[in-house]
Amino acid sequence: MEKLINEFSVGLFFWQTLLFLVLLFLLKKYAWKPILNAVNEREKSIEDALNKAEEAKKEMAELKSANEDLLKEARVERDEILKEARTLKDKIIAEAKTKANEDAERIVASARESIQHEKMAAVTELKNQVAVLSIEIAEKILKQELSSEAKQSSMISSVVNEIQLN
């Protein structure tokens, strides 16, 4: 029985080995290529996906850098615009102050000139009134002084003497 078991074991081993080799041949012919192709394709697609992810990461970094550059440029441009606006504001304010001062000086000069004209007109009017009053007073005095003929003759003689002396 031991021999039989031994022969059976050898026979079983032979058949198992034969079946294993047939199975290995069948797997190699029909299963290994598709399985290896699928594994290779999967590996390739994973590698492509990783490469694409790396490229996307690089593009995102470049976009982020570009965005930061644009933001810096925008800030610089904004600062320049604000600076120009402040300068323009200061210039407009300075021009307005200068114009206001010139207008004020012109108005003051015009008022002084007007006051001077009014003063001169008043002085002239006063002189005219004084002159008229002086003539009226002189006329009244002369009428009183020259009321007699003797006084008139004496006055005429004195005026003629003064004229001749001059």
DSSP file (Angstrom, degrees, kcal/mol; ACC not computed):
  #  RESIDUE AA STRUCTURE BP1 BP2  ACC     N-H-->O    O-->H-N    N-H-->O    O-->H-N    TCO  KAPPA ALPHA  PHI   PSI    X-CA   Y-CA   Z-CA
    1    1 A M     >        0   0    0      0, 0.0     4,-3.0     0, 0.0     5,-0.3   0.000 360.0 360.0 360.0 -32.5    0.0    0.0    0.0
    2    2 A E  H  >  +     0   0    0      2,-0.2     4,-2.4     1,-0.2     5,-0.1   0.902 360.0  48.9 -65.4 -37.0    2.8    2.2    0.6
    3    3 A K  H  > S+     0   0    0      2,-0.2     4,-3.3     1,-0.2     5,-0.3   0.903 111.2  49.8 -67.6 -42.7    3.9    1.5   -2.9
    4    4 A L  H  > S+     0   0    0      2,-0.2     4,-2.8     1,-0.2    -2,-0.2   0.901 112.4  46.9 -64.5 -41.5    0.5    2.2   -4.2
    5    5 A I  H  X S+     0   0    0     -4,-3.0     4,-2.6     2,-0.2    -1,-0.2   0.888 113.1  50.6 -68.0 -38.0    0.3    5.4   -2.3
    6    6 A N  H  X S+     0   0    0     -4,-2.4     4,-2.5    -5,-0.3    -2,-0.2   0.932 113.2  44.1 -66.0 -45.4    3.7    6.3   -3.5
    7    7 A E  H  X S+     0   0    0     -4,-3.3     4,-3.2     1,-0.2     5,-0.2   0.893 113.9  51.2 -65.2 -39.5    2.8    5.6   -7.1
    8    8 A F  H  X S+     0   0    0     -4,-2.8     4,-3.1    -5,-0.3    -2,-0.2   0.909 110.4  49.0 -63.5 -40.7   -0.4    7.4   -6.6
    9    9 A S  H  X S+     0   0    0     -4,-2.6     4,-2.6     2,-0.2    -2,-0.2   0.901 113.3  46.2 -65.3 -42.4    1.5   10.4   -5.2
   10   10 A V  H  X S+     0   0    0     -4,-2.5     4,-2.8     2,-0.2    -2,-0.2   0.930 115.6  46.4 -66.9 -44.4    4.0   10.3   -8.1
   11   11 A G  H  X S+     0   0    0     -4,-3.2     4,-2.8     2,-0.2     5,-0.2   0.911 113.9  48.3 -62.4 -42.9    1.1   10.0  -10.6
   12   12 A L  H  X S+     0   0    0     -4,-3.1     4,-2.6    -5,-0.2    -2,-0.2   0.904 112.3  49.2 -64.2 -40.7   -0.8   12.8   -8.8
   13   13 A F  H  X S+     0   0    0     -4,-2.6     4,-2.7     2,-0.2    -2,-0.2   0.915 111.2  49.9 -64.5 -42.9    2.3   14.9   -8.8
   14   14 A F  H  X S+     0   0    0     -4,-2.8     4,-2.9     2,-0.2    -2,-0.2   0.937 114.4  43.9 -60.3 -48.0    2.8   14.3  -12.5
   15   15 A W  H  X S+     0   0    0     -4,-2.8     4,-3.1     2,-0.2     5,-0.2   0.880 113.5  50.5 -68.1 -37.4   -0.8   15.2  -13.3
   16   16 A Q  H  X S+     0   0    0     -4,-2.6     4,-2.5    -5,-0.2    -1,-0.2   0.925 112.9  46.2 -64.8 -42.1   -0.7   18.2  -11.1
   17   17 A T  H  X S+     0   0    0     -4,-2.7     4,-2.7     2,-0.2    -2,-0.2   0.922 114.0  48.8 -65.5 -43.7    2.5   19.4  -12.8
   18   18 A L  H  X S+     0   0    0     -4,-2.9     4,-2.7     1,-0.2     5,-0.2   0.935 113.2  46.3 -61.7 -46.6    1.0   18.7  -16.2
   19   19 A L  H  X S+     0   0    0     -4,-3.1     4,-3.0     1,-0.2    -1,-0.2   0.888 112.1  52.0 -62.9 -38.5   -2.2   20.6  -15.3
   20   20 A F  H  X S+     0   0    0     -4,-2.5     4,-2.9    -5,-0.2    -2,-0.2   0.923 111.2  46.5 -64.0 -43.7   -0.1   23.4  -13.9
   21   21 A L  H  X S+     0   0    0     -4,-2.7     4,-2.8     2,-0.2    -2,-0.2   0.906 114.0  47.7 -67.0 -40.5    1.9   23.7  -17.0
   22   22 A V  H  X S+     0   0    0     -4,-2.7     4,-3.1     2,-0.2     5,-0.2   0.937 114.2  47.3 -63.1 -45.8   -1.2   23.5  -19.2
   23   23 A L  H  X S+     0   0    0     -4,-3.0     4,-2.9    -5,-0.2    -2,-0.2   0.909 112.6  49.4 -61.3 -41.9   -2.8   26.1  -17.0
   24   24 A L  H  X S+     0   0    0     -4,-2.9     4,-2.7     2,-0.2    -2,-0.2   0.911 112.2  48.2 -63.2 -43.2    0.4   28.2  -17.2
   25   25 A F  H  X S+     0   0    0     -4,-2.8     4,-2.8     2,-0.2    -2,-0.2   0.925 114.1  46.2 -61.9 -46.5    0.4   27.9  -21.0
   26   26 A L  H  X>S+     0   0    0     -4,-3.1     4,-2.9     2,-0.2     5,-0.6   0.906 114.0  47.9 -64.9 -41.8   -3.3   28.8  -21.3
   27   27 A L  I  X>S+     0   0    0     -4,-2.9     5,-4.0    -5,-0.2     4,-1.8   0.922 113.7  47.8 -64.1 -41.9   -2.8   31.7  -19.0
   28   28 A K  I  <>S+     0   0    0     -4,-2.7     5,-0.7     3,-0.2    -2,-0.2   0.927 117.1  42.3 -64.4 -43.4    0.3   32.9  -20.9
   29   29 A K  I  <5S+     0   0    0     -4,-2.8    -2,-0.2    -5,-0.2    -1,-0.2   0.901 134.3  13.6 -71.9 -41.4   -1.5   32.6  -24.2
   30   30 A Y  I  <5S+     0   0    0     -4,-2.9    -3,-0.2    -5,-0.2    -2,-0.2   0.745 133.5  28.5-110.4 -27.2   -4.9   34.1  -23.3
   31   31 A A  I  X<S+     0   0    0     -4,-1.8     4,-2.6    -5,-0.6     5,-0.2   0.827 106.3  60.4-108.9 -39.6   -4.7   35.9  -20.0
   32   32 A W  I  ><S+     0   0    0     -5,-4.0     4,-3.7     1,-0.2     5,-0.3   0.920 104.8  49.4 -62.9 -45.3   -1.1   37.2  -19.3
   33   33 A K  H  ><S+     0   0    0     -5,-0.7     4,-3.2    -6,-0.3     5,-0.2   0.953 115.6  41.9 -61.1 -50.6   -1.0   39.5  -22.3
   34   34 A P  H  > S+     0   0    0      0, 0.0     4,-2.6     0, 0.0    -1,-0.2   0.909 118.2  47.2 -63.8 -38.1   -4.3   41.2  -21.7
   35   35 A I  H  X S+     0   0    0     -4,-2.6     4,-2.8     2,-0.2    -2,-0.2   0.954 115.9  43.9 -66.7 -47.3   -3.7   41.4  -18.0
   36   36 A L  H  X S+     0   0    0     -4,-3.7     4,-3.3    -5,-0.2     5,-0.2   0.902 114.4  50.8 -63.5 -39.9   -0.1   42.8  -18.5
   37   37 A N  H  X S+     0   0    0     -4,-3.2     4,-3.1    -5,-0.3     5,-0.2   0.923 112.0  46.9 -62.1 -43.1   -1.5   45.1  -21.2
   38   38 A A  H  X S+     0   0    0     -4,-2.6     4,-2.6    -5,-0.2    -2,-0.2   0.917 114.4  46.9 -64.0 -43.3   -4.2   46.3  -18.9
   39   39 A V  H  X S+     0   0    0     -4,-2.8     4,-2.9     2,-0.2    -2,-0.2   0.926 114.5  47.4 -64.3 -44.1   -1.6   46.8  -16.1
   40   40 A N  H  X S+     0   0    0     -4,-3.3     4,-2.9     2,-0.2    -2,-0.2   0.923 113.5  47.7 -63.4 -43.7    0.8   48.6  -18.4
   41   41 A E  H  X S+     0   0    0     -4,-3.1     4,-3.0    -5,-0.2    -2,-0.2   0.915 112.9  48.6 -62.4 -42.2   -2.0   50.8  -19.7
   42   42 A R  H  X S+     0   0    0     -4,-2.6     4,-2.5    -5,-0.2    -2,-0.2   0.929 112.9  47.7 -63.0 -44.9   -3.2   51.6  -16.2
   43   43 A E  H  X S+     0   0    0     -4,-2.9     4,-2.5     1,-0.2    -2,-0.2   0.911 113.6  48.2 -61.7 -42.2    0.4   52.3  -15.2
   44   44 A K  H  X S+     0   0    0     -4,-2.9     4,-2.8     2,-0.2    -2,-0.2   0.911 111.9  48.5 -65.2 -42.7    0.8   54.5  -18.3
   45   45 A S  H  X S+     0   0    0     -4,-3.0     4,-2.5     2,-0.2    -2,-0.2   0.877 112.3  49.1 -66.8 -36.2   -2.5   56.4  -17.6
   46   46 A I  H  X S+     0   0    0     -4,-2.5     4,-2.6     2,-0.2    -2,-0.2   0.923 112.3  48.2 -66.6 -42.8   -1.5   56.9  -14.0
   47   47 A E  H  X S+     0   0    0     -4,-2.5     4,-2.6     2,-0.2    -2,-0.2   0.912 112.9  48.4 -62.9 -42.5    1.9   58.2  -15.1
   48   48 A D  H  X S+     0   0    0     -4,-2.8     4,-3.1     2,-0.2     5,-0.2   0.913 111.4  50.1 -62.0 -42.9    0.2   60.5  -17.7
   49   49 A A  H  X S+     0   0    0     -4,-2.5     4,-2.6     2,-0.2    -2,-0.2   0.910 111.3  48.4 -63.2 -41.1   -2.2   61.7  -15.0
   50   50 A L  H  X S+     0   0    0     -4,-2.6     4,-2.4     2,-0.2    -2,-0.2   0.911 112.7  48.4 -64.5 -41.6    0.7   62.5  -12.6
   51   51 A N  H  X S+     0   0    0     -4,-2.6     4,-2.7     2,-0.2    -2,-0.2   0.923 112.9  47.6 -63.0 -43.6    2.6   64.3  -15.4
   52   52 A K  H  X S+     0   0    0     -4,-3.1     4,-2.9     2,-0.2    -2,-0.2   0.892 111.5  50.7 -64.4 -38.9   -0.6   66.3  -16.3
   53   53 A A  H  X S+     0   0    0     -4,-2.6     4,-2.4    -5,-0.2    -1,-0.2   0.903 111.1  48.7 -64.8 -39.8   -1.1   67.1  -12.6
   54   54 A E  H  X S+     0   0    0     -4,-2.4     4,-2.5     2,-0.2    -2,-0.2   0.912 112.8  47.7 -65.0 -42.6    2.6   68.3  -12.4
   55   55 A E  H  X S+     0   0    0     -4,-2.7     4,-3.0     2,-0.2    -2,-0.2   0.913 112.0  49.8 -63.6 -42.4    2.1   70.4  -15.5
   56   56 A A  H  X S+     0   0    0     -4,-2.9     4,-2.7     2,-0.2    -2,-0.2   0.895 110.0  51.3 -62.7 -38.9   -1.1   71.8  -14.1
   57   57 A K  H  X S+     0   0    0     -4,-2.4     4,-2.3     2,-0.2    -2,-0.2   0.919 111.4  47.0 -63.6 -43.4    0.7   72.6  -10.8
   58   58 A K  H  X S+     0   0    0     -4,-2.5     4,-2.7     2,-0.2    -2,-0.2   0.923 112.7  49.5 -63.5 -43.6    3.4   74.4  -12.8
   59   59 A E  H  X S+     0   0    0     -4,-3.0     4,-3.1     2,-0.2    -2,-0.2   0.901 110.4  50.6 -61.9 -40.6    0.8   76.3  -14.8
   60   60 A M  H  X S+     0   0    0     -4,-2.7     4,-2.8     2,-0.2    -1,-0.2   0.907 110.7  49.2 -63.7 -41.0   -1.0   77.3  -11.6
   61   61 A A  H  X S+     0   0    0     -4,-2.3     4,-2.5     2,-0.2    -2,-0.2   0.918 113.2  47.1 -63.5 -42.4    2.3   78.5  -10.1
   62   62 A E  H  X S+     0   0    0     -4,-2.7     4,-2.9     2,-0.2    -2,-0.2   0.915 113.5  48.0 -64.2 -43.0    3.0   80.5  -13.3
   63   63 A L  H  X S+     0   0    0     -4,-3.1     4,-3.1     2,-0.2    -2,-0.2   0.905 111.7  50.0 -63.4 -40.8   -0.5   81.9  -13.3
   64   64 A K  H  X S+     0   0    0     -4,-2.8     4,-2.5     2,-0.2    -2,-0.2   0.924 112.5  47.0 -63.4 -43.3   -0.2   82.8   -9.6
   65   65 A S  H  X S+     0   0    0     -4,-2.5     4,-2.4     2,-0.2    -2,-0.2   0.914 113.4  48.5 -63.1 -42.8    3.1   84.5  -10.3
   66   66 A A  H  X S+     0   0    0     -4,-2.9     4,-2.8     2,-0.2    -2,-0.2   0.907 111.3  50.3 -64.1 -41.4    1.6   86.3  -13.3
   67   67 A N  H  X S+     0   0    0     -4,-3.1     4,-2.8     2,-0.2    -2,-0.2   0.912 110.2  49.6 -63.2 -42.0   -1.4   87.4  -11.1
   68   68 A E  H  X S+     0   0    0     -4,-2.5     4,-2.6     2,-0.2    -2,-0.2   0.905 111.2  49.8 -63.6 -40.0    0.9   88.7   -8.4
   69   69 A D  H  X S+     0   0    0     -4,-2.4     4,-2.8     2,-0.2    -2,-0.2   0.924 111.5  48.6 -62.5 -43.9    2.9   90.6  -11.1
   70   70 A L  H  X S+     0   0    0     -4,-2.8     4,-2.9     2,-0.2    -2,-0.2   0.906 111.3  50.1 -62.4 -40.9   -0.4   92.0  -12.4
   71   71 A L  H  X S+     0   0    0     -4,-2.8     4,-2.7     2,-0.2    -2,-0.2   0.917 110.9  49.0 -63.5 -41.9   -1.4   93.0   -8.9
   72   72 A K  H  X S+     0   0    0     -4,-2.6     4,-2.7     2,-0.2    -2,-0.2   0.936 113.2  46.9 -61.7 -45.3    1.9   94.7   -8.3
   73   73 A E  H  X S+     0   0    0     -4,-2.8     4,-3.0     1,-0.2    -2,-0.2   0.909 112.3  50.3 -62.1 -41.9    1.6   96.6  -11.6
   74   74 A A  H  X S+     0   0    0     -4,-2.9     4,-2.8     2,-0.2    -1,-0.2   0.903 111.4  48.5 -63.8 -40.2   -2.0   97.5  -10.8
   75   75 A R  H  X S+     0   0    0     -4,-2.7     4,-2.8     2,-0.2    -2,-0.2   0.927 112.7  47.7 -65.3 -43.3   -0.9   98.8   -7.3
   76   76 A V  H  X S+     0   0    0     -4,-2.7     4,-2.5     2,-0.2    -2,-0.2   0.933 114.1  46.9 -61.8 -45.1    2.0  100.8   -8.9
   77   77 A E  H  X S+     0   0    0     -4,-3.0     4,-2.7     2,-0.2    -2,-0.2   0.908 112.1  50.5 -63.4 -41.6   -0.4  102.2  -11.5
   78   78 A R  H  X S+     0   0    0     -4,-2.8     4,-2.8     2,-0.2    -2,-0.2   0.923 110.8  49.2 -61.3 -43.8   -3.0  103.0   -8.8
   79   79 A D  H  X S+     0   0    0     -4,-2.8     4,-2.5     1,-0.2    -2,-0.2   0.897 111.6  49.1 -62.8 -40.0   -0.3  104.8   -6.7
   80   80 A E  H  X S+     0   0    0     -4,-2.5     4,-2.8     2,-0.2    -2,-0.2   0.918 111.7  48.6 -64.5 -42.8    0.8  106.8   -9.8
   81   81 A I  H  X S+     0   0    0     -4,-2.7     4,-2.6     2,-0.2    -2,-0.2   0.920 112.7  47.9 -63.5 -43.2   -2.8  107.8  -10.6
   82   82 A L  H  X S+     0   0    0     -4,-2.8     4,-2.7     2,-0.2    -1,-0.2   0.904 111.9  50.1 -63.9 -40.1   -3.4  108.8   -6.9
   83   83 A K  H  X S+     0   0    0     -4,-2.5     4,-2.7     2,-0.2    -2,-0.2   0.931 112.1  47.1 -62.9 -45.1   -0.1  110.8   -7.0
   84   84 A E  H  X S+     0   0    0     -4,-2.8     4,-3.0     1,-0.2    -2,-0.2   0.898 111.8  51.3 -62.2 -40.1   -1.1  112.5  -10.2
   85   85 A A  H  X S+     0   0    0     -4,-2.6     4,-2.8     2,-0.2    -2,-0.2   0.920 111.2  47.2 -64.2 -43.0   -4.6  113.2   -8.7
   86   86 A R  H  X S+     0   0    0     -4,-2.7     4,-2.9     2,-0.2     5,-0.2   0.927 113.4  48.4 -63.1 -43.7   -3.0  114.7   -5.6
   87   87 A T  H  X S+     0   0    0     -4,-2.7     4,-2.6     2,-0.2    -2,-0.2   0.926 113.3  47.1 -61.5 -44.9   -0.6  116.8   -7.7
   88   88 A L  H  X S+     0   0    0     -4,-3.0     4,-2.9     2,-0.2    -2,-0.2   0.907 112.1  50.7 -62.9 -42.0   -3.5  118.0   -9.9
   89   89 A K  H  X S+     0   0    0     -4,-2.8     4,-2.7     2,-0.2    -2,-0.2   0.938 112.0  46.7 -60.7 -47.2   -5.6  118.8   -6.8
   90   90 A D  H  X S+     0   0    0     -4,-2.9     4,-2.7     1,-0.2    -2,-0.2   0.896 113.1  49.8 -61.7 -40.3   -2.7  120.8   -5.3
   91   91 A K  H  X S+     0   0    0     -4,-2.6     4,-2.8    -5,-0.2    -2,-0.2   0.927 111.9  47.3 -64.4 -44.8   -2.2  122.6   -8.6
   92   92 A I  H  X S+     0   0    0     -4,-2.9     4,-2.7     2,-0.2    -2,-0.2   0.914 113.6  48.2 -63.0 -42.3   -5.9  123.4   -9.0
   93   93 A I  H  X S+     0   0    0     -4,-2.7     4,-2.7     2,-0.2    -2,-0.2   0.924 112.7  48.2 -64.0 -43.5   -6.0  124.6   -5.4
   94   94 A A  H  X S+     0   0    0     -4,-2.7     4,-2.8     2,-0.2    -2,-0.2   0.916 113.0  48.0 -63.3 -42.7   -2.9  126.8   -5.8
   95   95 A E  H  X S+     0   0    0     -4,-2.8     4,-3.0     2,-0.2     5,-0.2   0.910 111.9  49.8 -63.3 -41.4   -4.3  128.2   -9.1
   96   96 A A  H  X S+     0   0    0     -4,-2.7     4,-2.8     2,-0.2    -2,-0.2   0.914 112.3  47.5 -64.0 -41.9   -7.6  129.0   -7.4
   97   97 A K  H  X S+     0   0    0     -4,-2.7     4,-2.9     2,-0.2    -2,-0.2   0.927 113.2  48.3 -63.9 -43.9   -5.8  130.7   -4.5
   98   98 A T  H  X S+     0   0    0     -4,-2.8     4,-2.8     2,-0.2    -2,-0.2   0.931 113.8  46.3 -61.7 -45.7   -3.6  132.7   -6.9
   99   99 A K  H  X S+     0   0    0     -4,-3.0     4,-3.0     2,-0.2    -1,-0.2   0.907 112.8  50.3 -64.0 -41.0   -6.7  133.7   -8.9
  100  100 A A  H  X S+     0   0    0     -4,-2.8     4,-2.8    -5,-0.2    -2,-0.2   0.916 112.0  47.7 -63.4 -42.0   -8.6  134.6   -5.8
  101  101 A N  H  X S+     0   0    0     -4,-2.9     4,-3.0     2,-0.2    -2,-0.2   0.920 113.1  48.2 -63.7 -42.9   -5.7  136.7   -4.5
  102  102 A E  H  X S+     0   0    0     -4,-2.8     4,-2.7     2,-0.2    -2,-0.2   0.926 113.4  47.6 -62.9 -43.4   -5.4  138.4   -7.9
  103  103 A D  H  X S+     0   0    0     -4,-3.0     4,-2.8     2,-0.2    -2,-0.2   0.916 112.8  48.9 -62.6 -42.6   -9.1  139.1   -8.0
  104  104 A A  H  X S+     0   0    0     -4,-2.8     4,-2.9     2,-0.2    -2,-0.2   0.924 112.7  47.3 -63.6 -43.6   -9.0  140.4   -4.4
  105  105 A E  H  X S+     0   0    0     -4,-3.0     4,-2.9     2,-0.2    -2,-0.2   0.907 112.9  49.3 -63.6 -40.5   -6.1  142.6   -5.2
  106  106 A R  H  X S+     0   0    0     -4,-2.7     4,-2.7     2,-0.2    -2,-0.2   0.917 112.9  46.9 -63.9 -42.7   -7.9  143.9   -8.4
  107  107 A I  H  X S+     0   0    0     -4,-2.8     4,-2.8     2,-0.2    -2,-0.2   0.921 113.8  47.9 -64.9 -43.5  -11.0  144.5   -6.4
  108  108 A V  H  X S+     0   0    0     -4,-2.9     4,-2.9     2,-0.2    -2,-0.2   0.921 113.4  48.0 -63.2 -43.2   -9.1  146.3   -3.6
  109  109 A A  H  X S+     0   0    0     -4,-2.9     4,-2.7     2,-0.2    -2,-0.2   0.917 112.8  48.5 -63.5 -41.8   -7.2  148.4   -6.2
  110  110 A S  H  X S+     0   0    0     -4,-2.7     4,-2.7     2,-0.2    -2,-0.2   0.911 112.3  48.6 -63.9 -41.4  -10.5  149.2   -8.0
  111  111 A A  H  X S+     0   0    0     -4,-2.8     4,-2.9     2,-0.2    -2,-0.2   0.913 112.0  49.0 -65.1 -41.7  -12.0  150.2   -4.7
  112  112 A R  H  X S+     0   0    0     -4,-2.9     4,-2.9     2,-0.2    -2,-0.2   0.918 112.7  48.0 -63.3 -42.1   -9.0  152.4   -3.8
  113  113 A E  H  X S+     0   0    0     -4,-2.7     4,-2.7     2,-0.2    -2,-0.2   0.924 112.7  48.3 -63.3 -43.1   -9.2  154.0   -7.2
  114  114 A S  H  X S+     0   0    0     -4,-2.7     4,-2.8     2,-0.2    -2,-0.2   0.917 112.1  48.9 -62.9 -43.0  -12.9  154.6   -6.8
  115  115 A I  H  X S+     0   0    0     -4,-2.9     4,-2.9     2,-0.2    -2,-0.2   0.921 110.9  51.0 -61.7 -43.0  -12.4  156.0   -3.3
  116  116 A Q  H  X S+     0   0    0     -4,-2.9     4,-2.8     2,-0.2    -2,-0.2   0.911 111.5  47.5 -61.2 -42.9   -9.6  158.3   -4.7
  117  117 A H  H  X S+     0   0    0     -4,-2.7     4,-2.8     2,-0.2    -2,-0.2   0.930 113.3  47.6 -63.6 -44.5  -11.9  159.5   -7.5
  118  118 A E  H  X S+     0   0    0     -4,-2.8     4,-2.6     2,-0.2    -2,-0.2   0.910 112.8  49.2 -62.7 -40.5  -14.7  160.1   -5.0
  119  119 A K  H  X S+     0   0    0     -4,-2.9     4,-2.9     2,-0.2    -2,-0.2   0.926 112.7  47.0 -63.8 -45.1  -12.3  161.9   -2.7
  120  120 A M  H  X S+     0   0    0     -4,-2.8     4,-2.9     2,-0.2    -2,-0.2   0.894 112.6  50.0 -64.7 -38.9  -11.0  164.1   -5.5
  121  121 A A  H  X S+     0   0    0     -4,-2.8     4,-2.8     2,-0.2    -2,-0.2   0.917 112.3  47.5 -64.8 -41.5  -14.6  164.8   -6.7
  122  122 A A  H  X S+     0   0    0     -4,-2.6     4,-2.7     2,-0.2    -2,-0.2   0.916 113.1  48.0 -65.4 -42.5  -15.5  165.8   -3.1
  123  123 A V  H  X S+     0   0    0     -4,-2.9     4,-2.9     2,-0.2    -2,-0.2   0.923 113.4  48.1 -63.3 -43.4  -12.4  168.0   -2.8
  124  124 A T  H  X S+     0   0    0     -4,-2.9     4,-2.8     2,-0.2    -2,-0.2   0.924 112.6  48.3 -62.2 -44.1  -13.2  169.6   -6.1
  125  125 A E  H  X S+     0   0    0     -4,-2.8     4,-2.5     1,-0.2    -2,-0.2   0.910 112.5  49.2 -61.7 -41.3  -16.8  170.2   -5.1
  126  126 A L  H  X S+     0   0    0     -4,-2.7     4,-2.7     2,-0.2    -2,-0.2   0.912 111.3  49.0 -64.5 -42.6  -15.6  171.6   -1.8
  127  127 A K  H  X S+     0   0    0     -4,-2.9     4,-3.0     2,-0.2    -2,-0.2   0.915 111.1  50.6 -62.4 -42.6  -13.2  173.9   -3.6
  128  128 A N  H  X S+     0   0    0     -4,-2.8     4,-2.8     2,-0.2    -2,-0.2   0.923 111.9  46.7 -61.7 -43.4  -15.9  175.0   -6.0
  129  129 A Q  H  X S+     0   0    0     -4,-2.5     4,-2.8     2,-0.2    -1,-0.2   0.902 113.2  49.1 -65.5 -40.4  -18.2  175.8   -3.1
  130  130 A V  H  X S+     0   0    0     -4,-2.7     4,-3.1     2,-0.2    -2,-0.2   0.916 112.4  48.9 -63.4 -42.3  -15.5  177.6   -1.2
  131  131 A A  H  X S+     0   0    0     -4,-3.0     4,-2.7     2,-0.2    -2,-0.2   0.928 112.1  47.5 -63.4 -44.6  -14.7  179.6   -4.4
  132  132 A V  H  X S+     0   0    0     -4,-2.8     4,-2.6     2,-0.2    -2,-0.2   0.932 114.8  46.5 -62.3 -44.7  -18.4  180.5   -4.9
  133  133 A L  H  X S+     0   0    0     -4,-2.8     4,-3.0     2,-0.2     5,-0.2   0.913 112.1  51.2 -63.2 -41.6  -18.7  181.5   -1.2
  134  134 A S  H  X S+     0   0    0     -4,-3.1     4,-3.0     1,-0.2    -2,-0.2   0.905 111.4  47.6 -63.0 -40.5  -15.5  183.5   -1.4
  135  135 A I  H  X S+     0   0    0     -4,-2.7     4,-2.9     2,-0.2    -1,-0.2   0.924 112.7  48.5 -66.2 -42.9  -16.8  185.3   -4.5
  136  136 A E  H  X S+     0   0    0     -4,-2.6     4,-2.2     2,-0.2    -2,-0.2   0.916 114.3  45.9 -64.0 -41.4  -20.1  186.0   -2.9
  137  137 A I  H  X S+     0   0    0     -4,-3.0     4,-2.7     2,-0.2    -2,-0.2   0.933 114.3  48.1 -65.6 -44.5  -18.4  187.3    0.3
  138  138 A A  H  X S+     0   0    0     -4,-3.0     4,-2.9     1,-0.2     5,-0.2   0.897 111.0  52.0 -62.6 -39.0  -16.0  189.4   -1.8
  139  139 A E  H  X S+     0   0    0     -4,-2.9     4,-2.2     2,-0.2    -1,-0.2   0.919 111.1  46.2 -63.7 -42.9  -18.9  190.7   -3.9
  140  140 A K  H  X S+     0   0    0     -4,-2.2     4,-2.0     2,-0.2    -2,-0.2   0.909 114.2  47.9 -65.9 -41.9  -20.8  191.8   -0.7
  141  141 A I  H  X S+     0   0    0     -4,-2.7     4,-3.0     1,-0.2     5,-0.2   0.930 112.8  48.6 -65.2 -43.9  -17.7  193.4    0.8
  142  142 A L  H  X S+     0   0    0     -4,-2.9     4,-2.8     1,-0.2    -1,-0.2   0.873 108.6  53.7 -64.6 -36.3  -16.9  195.2   -2.4
  143  143 A K  H  < S+     0   0    0     -4,-2.2    -1,-0.2    -5,-0.2    -2,-0.2   0.910 113.8  42.7 -64.0 -39.7  -20.5  196.4   -2.7
  144  144 A Q  H >< S+     0   0    0     -4,-2.0     3,-1.0     1,-0.2    -2,-0.2   0.922 117.4  45.8 -70.7 -43.4  -20.3  197.8    0.8
  145  145 A E  H 3< S+     0   0    0     -4,-3.0     3,-0.5     1,-0.3    -2,-0.2   0.842 116.4  44.9 -69.3 -34.6  -16.8  199.3    0.3
  146  146 A L  T 3< S+     0   0    0     -4,-2.8    -1,-0.3    -5,-0.2    -2,-0.2   0.055  75.8 112.3-101.5  26.4  -17.6  200.8   -3.1
  147  147 A S  S <  S+     0   0    0     -3,-1.0     2,-0.3     4,-0.1    -1,-0.2   0.776  73.9  53.4 -70.3 -25.0  -20.9  202.3   -2.2
  148  148 A S  S  > S-     0   0    0     -3,-0.5     4,-1.4    -4,-0.2     0, 0.0  -0.765  83.2-125.0-110.9 159.8  -19.6  205.8   -2.5
  149  149 A E  H  > S+     0   0    0     -2,-0.3     4,-2.3     1,-0.2     5,-0.2   0.820 108.2  56.5 -72.7 -31.1  -17.8  207.5   -5.5
  150  150 A A  H  > S+     0   0    0      1,-0.2     4,-2.1     2,-0.2    -1,-0.2   0.909 107.3  48.3 -66.3 -41.9  -14.8  208.5   -3.5
  151  151 A K  H  > S+     0   0    0      1,-0.2     4,-2.0     2,-0.2    -1,-0.2   0.876 110.6  52.1 -67.7 -36.1  -14.1  205.0   -2.4
  152  152 A Q  H  X S+     0   0    0     -4,-1.4     4,-2.3     2,-0.2    -2,-0.2   0.921 109.9  48.2 -66.2 -43.1  -14.5  203.8   -6.0
  153  153 A S  H  X S+     0   0    0     -4,-2.3     4,-2.2     1,-0.2    -2,-0.2   0.905 111.6  49.9 -63.3 -42.7  -12.0  206.3   -7.3
  154  154 A S  H  X S+     0   0    0     -4,-2.1     4,-2.0     1,-0.2    -1,-0.2   0.901 111.7  48.5 -63.6 -41.8   -9.5  205.5   -4.5
  155  155 A M  H  X S+     0   0    0     -4,-2.0     4,-2.1     2,-0.2    -2,-0.2   0.900 110.3  50.5 -66.7 -42.7   -9.8  201.7   -5.3
  156  156 A I  H  X S+     0   0    0     -4,-2.3     4,-2.3     1,-0.2    -1,-0.2   0.906 110.1  50.9 -64.2 -42.0   -9.4  202.2   -9.0
  157  157 A S  H  X S+     0   0    0     -4,-2.2     4,-2.2     1,-0.2    -1,-0.2   0.905 110.3  48.6 -63.6 -42.1   -6.2  204.3   -8.4
  158  158 A S  H  X S+     0   0    0     -4,-2.0     4,-1.8     2,-0.2    -1,-0.2   0.881 112.0  48.6 -69.1 -36.1   -4.7  201.7   -6.2
  159  159 A V  H  X S+     0   0    0     -4,-2.1     4,-2.2     2,-0.2    -2,-0.2   0.901 111.7  49.9 -68.7 -40.4   -5.4  198.8   -8.7
  160  160 A V  H  X S+     0   0    0     -4,-2.3     4,-2.2     1,-0.2    -2,-0.2   0.899 110.2  50.4 -66.3 -40.6   -3.9  200.9  -11.5
  161  161 A N  H  X S+     0   0    0     -4,-2.2     4,-1.8     1,-0.2    -1,-0.2   0.896 110.9  49.0 -63.9 -39.9   -0.8  201.6   -9.5
  162  162 A E  H  X S+     0   0    0     -4,-1.8     4,-1.6     1,-0.2    -2,-0.2   0.891 110.5  50.8 -67.1 -38.8   -0.4  197.9   -8.6
  163  163 A I  H  < S+     0   0    0     -4,-2.2    -2,-0.2     1,-0.2    -1,-0.2   0.899 110.7  48.4 -66.7 -40.0   -0.8  196.9  -12.3
  164  164 A Q  H  < S+     0   0    0     -4,-2.2    -1,-0.2     1,-0.2    -2,-0.2   0.837 109.7  52.9 -70.1 -32.0    1.8  199.4  -13.4
  165  165 A L  H  <        0   0    0     -4,-1.8    -1,-0.2     1,-0.3    -2,-0.2   0.851 360.0 360.0 -73.6 -32.8    4.2  198.2  -10.7
  166  166 A N     <        0   0    0     -4,-1.6    -1,-0.3    -5,-0.2    -2,-0.2   0.484 360.0 360.0 -78.1 360.0    4.0  194.6  -11.8
